[in-house]
């Protein structure tokens, strides 16, 4: 089971630091995972939660990766240029995702929690954690979640939740993608991954062409909403949402 903890506000910085990661390490965390979501407000396609993990023991040797920042502040070209170095900077990374159908069924908040738990499970598996009772008892994991609301802890132990062998203590951090290097790294990896997927989906079937996902990535641009109004929603649209209303 995860545990929730709200961390005090740190000084605002446009360049992420490892300050919170160091603080969590000093409190006993062996592994620190930064989380950020992408696709929450999209009308079509999956939502994803990126996770980037570092070992506390490596913090003395780690520096903030060059060019990393809130993914929304970076150009698409810049994100593409740094995503592979960011993947190598982490001890492990993962992208948990939920489909549009799961979002329709569960609502976006719970769906994001499930996506995050899937990412945690993938990271723990890739690092060999939880394979034995000894490893589960000897590793302490802290998570930093972008935003004010801990949807990860709320989703744990629900009917739909995957089993997480090693518990994770979640710290929420408003604008975490601007403050924390692990969260910013997770954000870039998740954003690039989802953008690539939406471009692939846009070209995968002729019936998807009118929605121009290669340009809007599934978000509610005027042209996208007009296409939905004209052709109706596809099997990848979130039909529980108001798909044609212009805000």
PEZI-V456389 format. One record per residue. N is the residue number from 1. PSI is psi as a letter, one per 30 degrees, with the letter a starting at -180 (none if undefined). BURIAL is b if it has 9 or more other C-alpha atoms within 8 Angstrom, else e. Layout:
# PEZI-V456389
n: {N:N}
psi: {PSI:PSI}
burial: {BURIAL:BURIAL}
This chain:
# PEZI-V456389
n: {1:2:3:4:5:6:7:8:9:10:11:12:13:14:15:16:17:18:19:20:21:22:23:24:25:26:27:28:29:30:31:32:33:34:35:36:37:38:39:40:41:42:43:44:45:46:47:48:49:50:51:52:53:54:55:56:57:58:59:60:61:62:63:64:65:66:67:68:69:70:71:72:73:74:75:76:77:78:79:80:81:82:83:84:85:86:87:88:89:90:91:92:93:94:95:96:97:98:99:100:101:102:103:104:105:106:107:108:109:110:111:112:113:114:115:116:117:118:119:120:121:122:123:124:125:126:127:128:129:130:131:132:133:134:135:136:137:138:139:140:141:142:143:144:145:146:147:148:149:150:151:152:153:154:155:156:157:158:159:160:161:162:163:164:165:166:167:168:169:170:171:172:173:174:175:176:177:178:179:180:181:182:183:184:185:186:187:188:189:190:191:192:193:194:195:196:197:198:199:200:201:202:203:204:205:206:207:208:209:210:211:212:213:214:215:216:217:218:219:220:221:222:223:224:225:226:227:228:229:230:231:232:233:234:235:236:237:238:239:240:241:242:243:244:245:246:247}
psi: {k:l:k:k:k:k:k:l:k:l:k:k:k:f:j:l:a:g:e:e:e:e:e:e:e:f:g:g:k:e:k:k:k:k:k:l:l:k:g:e:g:l:f:l:a:l:k:l:j:k:k:k:k:k:k:e:f:f:e:f:f:k:l:k:k:k:f:k:l:k:f:f:f:k:l:e:e:e:e:e:e:f:e:e:e:e:e:f:e:l:e:l:l:l:j:k:l:k:l:e:e:e:e:e:e:f:l:e:e:e:e:e:e:e:e:e:e:e:e:e:e:e:e:e:e:f:g:g:k:g:f:l:e:e:e:e:f:f:k:k:k:k:k:j:k:k:l:f:k:i:f:e:e:e:f:k:g:l:e:f:k:l:k:j:e:k:l:k:k:k:k:k:j:k:h:f:f:f:e:k:e:e:e:e:e:e:e:e:e:e:e:e:e:e:e:e:e:e:e:e:e:e:g:f:k:e:f:f:e:f:f:h:f:f:e:f:g:f:l:h:l:e:e:e:e:e:e:e:e:e:f:l:k:l:f:g:l:j:f:f:l:j:f:f:k:k:none}
burial: {e:b:e:b:e:e:e:e:e:e:e:e:e:e:e:b:b:b:e:e:b:b:e:b:b:e:e:e:b:b:b:b:b:b:b:b:b:b:b:e:e:b:b:b:b:b:b:b:b:b:b:b:b:b:b:b:e:e:b:e:e:e:e:b:e:e:e:b:b:b:b:e:e:b:e:e:e:e:b:b:e:b:b:e:e:b:b:e:e:b:b:b:b:b:b:b:b:b:b:b:e:b:b:b:e:b:b:b:e:b:b:b:b:b:b:b:b:b:b:b:b:b:b:b:b:e:e:e:b:b:b:e:e:e:b:b:e:e:b:b:b:b:b:b:b:b:b:e:e:b:b:b:b:e:b:b:b:e:e:e:b:b:e:b:b:b:b:b:b:b:b:b:b:e:e:b:b:b:b:b:b:b:b:b:b:b:b:b:b:b:b:b:e:b:b:e:e:b:b:b:b:b:b:e:e:e:e:b:b:e:b:b:b:b:e:b:b:b:b:b:e:e:e:b:b:b:b:b:b:e:e:e:b:e:e:b:b:b:e:e:e:e:b:e:e:e:e}
